[in-house]
Amino acid sequence: MPDKSSSVFPAFSSRLGFILAAIGAAVGLGNVWRFPYEAGENGGGAFVLIYLIGMVLVAAPIFLCEALIGRRGRGSPPTALLRQAVEHGRSRAWRIPGLLGVIGALVLMSFYSVIAGWSLHYMLGAGAGHFTGLDADAAQSYFARLQGSPQLLLLWQGTFIMATMAIVGLGVNRGIERGMRLMMPLLALLLIGLVVYAFVAGEGRMALHYLFAPDFSAITPEVALAAVGQSLFSVSVGLGGIMMYAAYLPRGASLPGSAAYVISADTAVALLAGLAIFPIVFAHGLAPDSGPGLIFITLPLAFGEMPFGNLVGFAFCFFLFVAALTSSVALYEPMTAYLGERGVSRRLGVAVAASLSWVMGIFSVLSFNLLSDMVITPFQAITWGLNNLVLPVGALILAYFAGRLLHREATVQELGMGDGWLYRGWRLAVRWIAPGFILLLFVSNLLPESLFS
């Protein structure tokens, strides 16, 4: 095990650097692509209500688990878990979940980069006026042509990966921190501008009612579990990115305060993304429950009909690209740091991480064309495995490790919020409430027909 004193990890220049980086890790396609269509498929306001509860009772406590392990361990996820396990008299095998998380982040990036590449294609298509006069059949054909071309998909996937490599390769301060200081304000301005436009040009009142006036009769076990699952997916816990960033967090910075900023910002982005999309959906008579195609098939129809639609479409797709880029950086950093602990240079480390994810991503690319006739495509297998196995199991491991294996005194010290009601609430959540929800989610996803139909 590397000695702490020999660790060459830098630190963010301030708590703001960590907060912006962690927000960037959390804010991504889960907020802009997945949240709106999940809300649309699960009853709008009913889904949002449970989602907000899940953020408070499940996602936020697990986020704190990962952050405190990272800062206390001061290393890559395998090293941080190993150091804390040894310190607390536990097995050295605890480094294995950390290593699996590092690998899981690359697997996620293998298909994440493919979807992010779609945003680049659509961004250029909107700028070139391809959405003008688009009808439903043309929108479907436009998306099908993209998916049917391995060459195009590989081009955009590779372009997105190279952009991520450029940021990570520059290092923690010159690359990640400086990049987030530029991209996060840009992301906020783009999103606010899109929301304002949507309310002016669309049906803002209908969108507000749809998202924030829940029909309590629509709350079912399936809706509740989907909402809690989305809260976990949204903050990107269990893959090592938050743990890695917390290792760079200065000692004096408040973990609970930082976590509150990150969770609040992540939630706000998801809700604002809904408010940017649903007014346009309702104004053009489109279906809010269009599923994963809501962004890439349904919205281009609206962009093609609205005034300045090509400009708005370009801005929206650029926003989607930036959101994906900020979170993809956190998927490469754990592997890069892990290799760095073993003497590999940062640039070589990120090249290794990128190469591995790109090779795995080839199977996702081919899933939409040459391998599309398979009963279960590699893309479907990877996304199902990550959503239903890797993320819930990773969250359970973090909750068990921080809530039951670390000494109470260690967690009190690291969280720095005393031993009062707030700490006791966090401990109750990570020992009982969050694991209970996650186990229900895990079981329902594995055995949906027999247990939750």
N, C-alpha and C positions, 0 to 999 in steps of 0.2 A: 504493500500500500504506500503510495507516495506520502511523504511527510508534509505536514501543513506548512512548515517553514519553507519548504522548497517550492511551494506552489507559486507559479508565475502569473496567476490570473490577475488581470487588471481590475479596476473598479470603475463603475460609472462615476462621473464627476459630481453627481448630486443625486438626491432621491428623485428629482424630476426626470433624470435620465432613465432610471429604472421604471418609473411609472409610465413614461411614454413608450419604452421598449415593451413593457408588459401589456400595455393597452394594444400596442401593435401586434403582439403575439396573439392576443385574444380576439381582436377585431379582424375579421377576414371573410371568407366565403360563407362561413357558418352564419354570420350576421346578415349579409347582403343577399346571398343566393339561397341559403337553406331556410333561414328564419321566416321570410315572407311566405314561401310555399308551404312550410310546415303549419304556419298559422292559418293559411288559406284552406288546407286540407283538414284542419282540426277545429273548426268552429270559431276562428277569429278571437274574440274577446275571452272566451272560455279557455282557450289555449294560452293566451297572454297572461291571464291571471295565474294559472298554475306555473307557467314559466317564471314569473316574478317570484313566486313562493319558492320554486326550485332553486333560483339563483341565491336566495337568502339562506335556505336550510341545507342545501346540498353543494352547489357550485362554490360559493364563497368559503365555507369551511374547508373544503378539499383544496381550494386554491391556497389557503393559508398553510395547510399541511405541506404542500409541495414547496412553498416559499420558505418556510422555516427550516425544512430539511436542507434546502439549497444553501441558505445563508449560513446555517450552523455547520454544514459539511464543507463549504468552501471548495467545491470541485465539480467536475462533471457528474451527471446523475449516478453512474456506478461508483465513483469515488466518494461522493457525498453520502450515499447510503452505507457504503462500507465503513467510512469513518464513524458515522453515528452508531452503526451496529456494534463495532468494536468498543467504542466508548461506553456503551450501555450493556456490554456483556452478552451481545447477541451473536448469532452465527455470521461468519464472513460471507456466507452464501447470499446475503442480502444485496450484494453488488449485482447479482444476476437480474433482478427486476429492473435495476437501473440500466443495465446493458440492453435488456429487451425493449425498454422505453426508447433508448437511443435508436435502435433498429426500427421500432415502430414509427418513429418520426420520419425516417427515410421512406418507409412504406407509404405513409400518408402523403408525403411529398410526391411520390411516384404517380399518384392519380390527381392530387391537388394541382400539380403543375399542368396537367392536361386541361383541367377545367379552367384554370387561370389563363391558359393559352387561348381558350375560346374568347375571353374578354378582349384580348389583343386583336383577334380576327374581327370581332364585331365592332371594336373601336374604329379600326380602319375602314370597315364597311360602312359605318354610319358617316364617317368623314367624307367618303367617296359618294354618298348619296344613294347607297344601295337600298335603303329602307323606304324611299319615296314611293308611294303608291303600292306598298306591299299588301297583298291579301293573305288570307289564312293559308292557302295552299302554297303560295310563294314563300311565306315565312317558314313553313315546315320544310320546303325544298331547300331553302338557304341553309338551314341547320343540318339537314341530311347530307347536303353536298360537303359541308365541312367535316362531318363525322365519317363520311365515306372516303375521305382522302387521307391515307396514312402520311403522305408527304407533308400536307399542310399541318396536320396535327403535330407531327414531330418537329416541324419548323417552329410553330408557336410554343410548344412545350420547351424546346431547347432555348428559345429566346427568353422565355420567362426564367428558366433555370440560370441562364447566364447573368441576368439582372440580379437575381438573388445572390449568386456567387460574388458579384462585384461588391456588394454591400458587406457580406460576411468576411470576405477576404481582406478588407481594409482594417479589420480589427474592431474591438469593442467600442473604443471612443471615436476614432475617425470614421468607422463604418456604421456600426449599429446605432450608437447614440446620436451621432450627427445626422444619420439618415432618418431616424425617427423624429428628431427635432424639426426636420423639414417636411416629412411626409404626413405626420399626424395633424398638424395645423391645416395642411392642404386637404387632407381627407375630411376634416371638419367643415372647411369652407365649401368644398364640393357638395357634401351631404346637405348642409343647410341650404345652399342654393337650389339643389334639386327638390327639397321639401317645399321651399317657397314657390318654386315654379309649379310643382304638382298641385299646390293649394290654389294657385291663381288659375291654372289651366284645367284643373280636374275637379273631382268631387271630394273636397277635403272633409266636409261634414260627414259624408257617408263613411269615409275611411276612419275618422275618429270614432264614430259609433261602432263600426265593425270591430275595431281593435280594443276599445276601452269600455264598451257596454256589454259585458259578458251575459250570455244566455246560460244560466246555471244548469238548465236541463241538458245542455250539451256537454257537461263535464262527465266523462265516462272514464273507466280505468285506462282505456286505450289513449284517450286524450291526455290524461294526467301523466302517464308514463312517457308519451311522446314529448310532452313539455319539459319534464325533468331531464330526459335524454338530451333535448336541445340545449338546456342550460349547461350541461356538462360539456357537450360538443363546443358550445360557444366560447367558453373560457380556456379551452385547449389544455385541460389538466391531464396528467397521466402520461405525457410524452416527453417530459424533461425540459421543455423550453422555459417554463416558469422557474423550475429548479435551477437552471443554468443562469438565468438572469438574476435570480436572488443571490447567487454566489458572488455576483459583481456588486451587490447593493452595499453601500457603506454601513458600518456597524451601528452608527447612531441613528439611522433612519428607522422610522416606525413601520413595522410590518403590517399591523392591522390598518393603520391609516393609509398606507400605500395600497393595500388590497381593496379598501373601500373605494378609493379613486378608480382603480382598474375595473372593478365589478360594476360601478356606477356608469363609467364611460362605455363599457362593453354593452351594458343593457340599453343605454341611451342610443347607441349606434343601431342596435337591432330594431328598436322601436321607431327611430327616425327613418330607417330603411323601409319599414312598413309604410310610414307616412309619405315616403317619396314614391312608392310603387302603387299602393292601393287607390289613391285618388285618380291616377291615370287609368288603372284597371276598370274602375267603376264608371269613369267618364266615357269610356269607349265600349261599355257593355261587355267587357271580357270577364271570364270566369276566375274568381279568386282561388279556386281549388284546382288550378291547372297543373299542379305538381312541379317537379323539377324543371319543366319547360317554361315555367312562368317568366323567367328572366330572358331566356334565349329564343323563345318562340312567340310567347304572348306579347311581351312588351314591344318588340320591333314592329308589331302591327300598329300599336298606338303611336310609336315614333314616326311611322310613315304617314300618319294622318294629321298629326298636330302641327301647328305653326312652329317653325324652327326645329322641327322634329329631328333632323339630322344632327344639328348642333347639340340638342338635349341628349340624343342617343350617344353621341361621341362623349359628352361629359359623364354620362352615367357609366358607360363601359370603361372610361378612364378611371373613374372612382372605383369600380369593381377591380380593376387591375392593381391600383395602389393598395386597396384593402388586402388583396391576396398577397401582394409583395411584402407588406409589413409583417404578416403572420408567417410567411414562408421562411423568413430569416431565422425565426425561432426554431424551425425544424432542422436547419443545418447546423446551428451553433452547438448543440450537445455533442454531435459526432466530431465536429471540428475541435472542440475543447478536449474531448476524450483522447483523440489522437495527439493533440498538443501536449498532454500530460506524458505521453510516451515518446516525446522528442520529435514529433512530426511538425513541420512548419505549418503556420496557419493557412497559407495559400495552397499547399499540398493537401492539407486536411480537408479544406472545403472542396477541393477538386475531387478527392476520393468520395466525399459525401454526395456531391452532385452527380458523379459518374454512376454510383450505385443506384441512386434514385432514378436517373435517366434510363438506365438499363431496365430496371423494374417497370418504369413507365411505358416502355415499348409494349408490354403486354396490355396495359390499359388502352393505349392507342389502338392496337389491333382488335380490341374488344368491340369497337364500333364499326369495323369493316370486315377484315379477313377472318376474324374469329367470332363474328356476331351470331353465327348459327349455333354456337355451343349452347347447351342447356343452361349452363351457368358460365358466363364469361369471366375472365380474370378480373375485369373492372368490378363486376358485381360481387365476386368472391372477396376481393380486397376491401371494398367499401362495407360489405356486410360484416366481415371479420373485425374491421376497425370499430365500427359503430356498436356492434353487439358483443364483442369479446375484449378487444384491446383496451378501449376507453373505460368501460365499466370495471374490468379487472384491475386496470392501472389505478383507477380512483379508489377501489377497495383496498389495494395494497398501501396506498398513501395514507388512507384513513387508519388502517390497522397499525401501520408503523408509527405514525406520529401520535395517535391517540392511545395506543396500548403498549407499545414497546419502549418508546422514549420515556424517561423519568418525568414525572410531573414537574419537578423543579426545573428541568431543562427547558420544557416548553413554556413555562411561566417566564423564565428568564429571556428566552428568545423572542416571545411575542411582546413582552414589555408592557402588558396591560394589567399587571397585578393578578391577584387571585380572587377577584370579585365576580359579580354576576356575569360580566361579559365573557370572562375566561371560562367560567363554568358552562355558559351557554355554548361556547365553541366546543368544549370538550364533550358535552352531551351530544352535539350534532355529529362530531366525527366518530364517536364511539357507538352511537345507536341510530340517530335519525338518518344521516346520509347513507350509511351502509344498508339500512333497511330499504330505502328508496332504490338504491342501486341494485340490490339483490332482486327486488321486484322487477326492475327494468331488465336485468340480466335474464331472469327466468321467463319473463313474458316474451322476450325476443327469441329465446331458444325454443320455447314450447307455446307459441301463440294460439294454436288451434285448440289444444287440450285444456289450457288453463285460463285463457283470457278471451275466448270467443263469446 
